[in-house]
Amino acid sequence: MNIMLFHSVYGLRPAVHAAAERLRAAGHQVRVPDLFEGQTVESVEEGRELKDKIGQEELLRRAILAAAPHSDEGLVYAGFSLGGSIAQNLALGDEKARGLLLMHGTSDIADGASVDELPVQLHVADPDPFEPHDWLSAWYLQMQRAGADVEIYRYPGAGHLYTDPDLPDYDEESAERTWRIALGFLETLQRDQ
């Protein structure tokens, strides 16, 4: 599969490159655009400040510019936290999208958003301070109404960015389970291609 993988609010750090390598080792072509243009941060608070300084519209513009040359190939959009939010926005706006893989993050869904049975998989901590239960329930229903085929996997006791080995949230058991399920999801998408 051709995957467009977006980084979290921490920026394009080694953990994102490691994730891309894991996906490549499974036979996928992966691109990892740097939406922060070389800047990385050490905390969520610093990341939010940087995100706000750049602006949501500019981040989406950068993401669209990165994806546009490859969208005719039928991309799987993927992302971590903030990157998941961005991936979701792009996937819902790309009629050729093959799938959406979200780790730790979702986004509002535009009124009138519509997809044709887009396969979506979300992996999220349980509880997650940035993705509360009420939000996820509403998000799930809205994605279903939009026409997506959604699976949600929750990881009790894990921290928000539990797949990042460089952060205190890291939970090896939950991370490995996430990767096992996510790679199966991508394998199914490739088989159904």
N, C-alpha and C positions, 0 to 999 in steps of 0.2 A: 504494500500500500504506500501511497505518497502521503506523508504526514507533515503537517505544519504544526510545530510544537512551540507554544508561547510560555515564556517564563513568568514567575510570580513577581510580586511587588519588590522582592529582593534584587531583581535584575537577572541578567544572564550570567549565572554563577556556575562553578564546576558541576554541581549536582544536576543542572539542566543538561549540560553536555554529556554527563554520565547516563542520564535517562535516554538521550538521543542515541548514544552508543548501544545501549541495551536494545532499543528498538531496531537499530541497524543490524545488530547481531542476529535478530529474528527474521531478517530479510527485508526490512522496510527501508524505504528512502525517506529520510527525515531532514527537514529544514528547521533551523532554530533562529528566527529573526531576533535581533536585539532592539527591542522597542525603547530601551532607555539609552541607546547610543553609547554604550561603553560604561555607563554608570551603574554601580552596584551599591547596596546599602547593607548595614549590619542589623537593622531592626525593622519591624513592621511600621513603627511610627515614622522612621526616616523614609521608608518606602512610600508611605502615604503622602508625605510631604513632596517627594519627588514626583509621584503620580499626579498630584494636584498641580504642581508647578508646570508639568508638561501639558496636562489637561486631557480629559477623556477623549475628546474629539480628535486631538492630535495623535493619541495612542492608537485609536481606531484607524486613522488615516495611514499611519505607519504600518499597521498590521495588514490593511487592505493592499497597500503597495507591495508588501512582501509576498502576499498570497496571489495577487492577480496574475502574475506571469505563469502560475502553475495551476490555476483553478480549472482550466479546461481538462486537466488530467483526472479530475475527480478526487479532490483532497479529503483526507480525514483530518479534521481540526482537533487539536488537543491542547491542553494547557493546565498549568498549576495555579490555583487560586485566582489572582487577577488574570492570569493567562487563560484560565478556564472561562472567565467572563468574556474575554475578548474572543476566544475560540467560538463560544456559543453565538455571539453576535454575527461573526462571519459565516458560520455554518448555516444559520437560519436565513441568511441573505444570499446564499450560493446554491442555486438550483442543482448544481452538479456535485454538491458535497456528498461524500460516500459514508461519512460517519462523524460522530462527535464523542471524544473521550475527555471527560472532565475529572480532574483530580483537585479536590479541595475547594472548588469554586463554581458558582453559577452567576447568572445575570438576570435582570428584568427581561421580560419577553414583550416585545412590541405588540400593541394591539393589531390584530389582523395577520400576525405572523403565521405562515403556513408552509409545511414541508410535506413531502410524500413519503411517509413511513421512514424518516431518517433514523437510523440506529444511533441511540445515545446511551452512553454508560457514564455514571457518576460514582466516584469513590470519595467518601467524606467521613471525617471523624464523627463520633457519636458520644457526647454532644460536641458540636463545633460552635465556637462563639461567633463565627462569621456566617454560619449557615444554620440558624436555629430550626427546630423541628417544624414550627408553623410555616416558616418561609419555604422549607423544602416540600412540605405537603402541597402548598399552593403552587409552587414551581412545577412539581410533578404533574398536577392537574392541568396547568396551562400548557405544558409541553405536550401532553396527551391531546389536548384540544387543538394544538397547532399541527398535529399529525405525526409527532415523533413516537418512536418505539423506545421507551425509556426503561432502563434498569438502574436501580440505586443500590449501592453496597455501602453499608455503614460499619465503622470500626470502633467498637466500644473502648473507651479509655485512651484512644490515640489523640495526640495533639493535632492542631490544624494542619500543619505542613509535615505530617508524619512520614512522608516518603523521602524527605531531604536529610541525608546522613550528616550534613554539616550544621543542622539546627537542633536546638534542645527538644523540639517536638518529635524527633525521629523515633519511630517504633519499628524495629526490624521485622518483627513477625507480621504486623499489619502491612508494612511496605511490600514484603515479599508476596503476601496474599494478593495485594492490589495488582502487582505486576503479573502474577500468574493469571488472574482473571482478565486483566486488560489485554495481555498477549493472546489469550483465547478469543476475546472479542475481535481483535484485529485479524486473527487467523480466519474467523468466521466471515468477516467482511471480505477478505481476500478470496476465500473459497466461493462466495456468492457473487463475486464480481462478474 
